[in-house]
Amino acid sequence: MHPARLVSSLALAFTLACTAYSAPLPADHPCGELVKKYLSCVVNQEWKTAASLLQTASLERKQKETIAIIKTAPTMTEEQQMLERFGVKEIRELEKLTPQEFYILDREAWHKRINAAPEVTKRKQETLKIEVLGLVEEKEKGYVHATVRTSQETLTDRIEELFLISFVKQGDSWTISPEMKDRPIITPLDGSKPKGEGEAKSK
């Protein structure tokens, strides 16, 4: 076979193989609007709505990990300092929260600590632009990945960021899996349940 045709054939075969596992999605796919809604909520600090768009298993895992870190603090003084960051006095106050309530408390506490000037926050909210560059579906796994470009301004600078945000299906709804790009999915070879994001996926 002519070398050029061979290369062309191999490229086609590779493309077909990739398509079997992943495929671009149209811009009007539900995840496109959901990712815009989520990022808008984050910038506007609408934490209750943002929490409703996130995978419950991920929020629960973050809550348990944070509580475990506080419980293993070297001293009582350090434990108390960690609790004070959340505005609580006892660890049981964090334990009794739902994963969504913990997320809201965590985000509010974090923004309180950074203490951004109100005029800067307002400017960032007013100038926020969100562009969904593309949506790709991993068919066999039931994931959708969104590549997103955001732009916002402070009083002195324009800030542009590129995000990869992943969705999983929970029942009839798509939810954001915030850990997927940072936490590996470990699937035991004995056929038992995957550890990490896969264990919470609902089909």
Beta strands, then each sheet from edge to edge (+ up, - down):
strand 1: 22-24
strand 2: 129-138
strand 3: 143-153
strand 4: 158-170
strand 5: 173-177
sheet 1: 1+ 2- 3+ 4- 5+
end
